[in-house]
Amino acid sequence: MKLISISLGSWLLGLSAILLTFYVIERENLSAADIKGVTVMSLIIAALLFSLAYAPSLFWLRKRLGGCRPAAVFPLASALVLNLPVFLIGILAIGRTLAPTEAFAFIGSFVLMGTAFGLGFVWNYQDRTI
């Protein structure tokens, strides 16, 4: 249950970063369609990443390292290494389906989500036995 809470908190942090970026860059209020589109797209991608990449990989890394030491490895792995497909898709989508600011906002928000998930994972599993 805590892993689901960590996932939801990470996603909400990333979603707020995306919406804040769009609000600051466009200098106008976001429409309901914009908010709904960003929410649905980020939720789908985040749910797939959290359940298929972040959680299994961090559990494997924890088992491989014999615990959550060094703690900095987990946020770095989830923020940078596991998000490589998101980075690639975002960069390749520039000019096709996403504007550069939108693509970099999504990339930045997934870095933030990965970092938050990794920190939450370490916080939750650092004192537990393997």
N, C-alpha and C positions, 0 to 999 in steps of 0.2 A: 504494500500500500504506500510505503514511503517513496518507492521508486516512481510510482505514478504521480505522487505529489511533486517530486523533483522534476519530473517531465513536464507537468502542467505549469509549474512555476517558471521553468526555463523557457517554455513556449510563450507564456505571457510576457516575459521580459523581452524576448525577441520580437514579438508582435508589436509591443509598445515602441520598440526601437524603429521598426519599419514605419509605423504610422507617424511617429515623431519626425523621422527623416522626410517623409513625403510632405508633411505639414510645413516643415521649415523650408524645404526646397521650393514647393509650389506657391507658398505664401498666400494660400487661400484655404478655405474649409474643405475637407474631404467629403465627397458625396457618400451616400449610403452604399452605392454600388462599388465604389473604391474600397471602402472598409470591408464589405462583404467579400469581395474578390481576394483581397490581401489575406483576410482571416482564413478563408477556405483553403487557399493555395498553401499558406504557411502551415496550417494545421495538418493537411494531408502529408506534406513533405516531412514535417517534424515528427508526425506519428510513425512514418516509415523509418526515418533515421533513428529515432529513439528506440523503437522496438527491434529493428533489424541490425543496427550498426552500433549505436552507443552502448546500450546495456550489455549485449553479449560480448562486445570487444573489451569493455572495461572489466567485466567479470573475468574474462580470460586473462587480461593483463594483471589483475589482482592475484589470480591464482599463480600465474607465471612468476610474479615478483615476490610471492609469499606474503602479501599484505599490501597496504596502501602506502608503501614507502619506496621511493620518494613521492611525496604527495603532488608535486608539480607536474609529474608525468601524466596524470589522469586528465586534468583540464587541457593540457597541451595536445594530448592524443585526441580527445573528443572535439576540440576546437579546430585543430589544423589538419591532422591526418585523416580523421574519419569524415571530414567535410570536403575532401578533395573532389568527389563527384559533384557536389553542390557548386563548388567554385568553377569547375569545368563547364557545367551546364549554364551557370550564370554568365560566364564570359562568352560562351558560344551563342547565347541568346541575344547578346547585344546587337542591335540593328535588325534583328529578325522579329522578335516578339517583345523585347524589353528595351527600354531606353537605358543608356549607361547609368544614369542615377538610380533607376529601379534595380538594375542588376547588382550594382555595388551596395545598395541598401539591403538586398536579400543576402548577399554574401556576408556583409558585416553583421547582420542580425543572426545568421547561423553561426558565425564565430562567437558571438555573444551567447547564443543558446548552448553551444557546445561547451564553452567555458563554464557557464552556470551549471550545466548538467554534470560536468566533471568535478566541480567543486562540491556540489550536492552529493555526488557519489562518494567522494572521499570523506566528507563530513559524516555521512550515514554509515559507511562500511569500514572506517579506519580502526575501530576497536573490536570488530567482530572477528571471530575465528573463521578460518577458511574451510 
